[in-house]
């Protein structure tokens, strides 16, 4: 019997899960893999009756799903110097009352943006519009929106659109908290039971370490699903988002997750977390 898992085709996810998905991790459960954008997997997790046993989701969605799903202590994406960016056509734009495009309102990027705006845009931003990630930079370039919130490989490509980085949400987060940036989480159904949940965590951790030990082994899987991404950009992507927190959240990782969701709850952006919500298993 295979466990149903869904994660994105982004290089960091395919790098992390390559060994496990291709049954090279001894003793790991077999996987039935579906590729989906994180905004889609967020929705599946929130729906409450998802067919998926394991999902890659945004940390921002955890307050809505932790009754059914447990947060695995590994396999996800946290880091430093890898936060979302706010892009504009001209430098130094005042965003008060302006229209901002975002890829999702159920994303860590969105929470970081709202926390940043609460600190530095006292008049408040104007309209927030959700649009597919790949449409955001062209929309800013073409003047359809005043600014755009972008993630992942856009850090390396936004200048190709003639855009300017108004602010780095990750820098703001790190400067104000000293903690890494919590981006993507791996969650699994609590109904699988503690023993299976621990096996999933062990398998994810082993898969990460195998990828580090032999990066070339994962390259065909990464390239196959990288959506025509430049190989150098894919390598930069992996370098930013696959790190020690992917192998184990640890004290600082858990502090970052709880810190983000606690601050977001104080702003009314998410429901408050219970005291044991992040406990594993």
Secondary structure as UniProt FT lines:
FT   STRAND          3..7
FT   HELIX           11..21
FT   TURN            22..23
FT   TURN            26..27
FT   STRAND          31..35
FT   HELIX           38..47
FT   STRAND          54..58
FT   HELIX           59..61
FT   HELIX           62..65
FT   TURN            66..68
FT   STRAND          69..71
FT   STRAND          77..79
FT   STRAND          85..88
FT   TURN            91..92
FT   STRAND          100..102
FT   HELIX           108..120
FT   TURN            122..123
FT   STRAND          128..130
FT   HELIX           133..141
FT   TURN            142..143
FT   STRAND          147..150
FT   TURN            152..153
FT   HELIX           154..157
FT   HELIX           158..161
FT   STRAND          164..168
FT   HELIX           169..177
FT   STRAND          181..189
FT   HELIX           190..192
FT   HELIX           194..213
FT   HELIX           215..225
FT   TURN            227..228
FT   HELIX           231..241
FT   HELIX           244..247
FT   HELIX           250..266
FT   TURN            267..268
FT   TURN            275..278
//
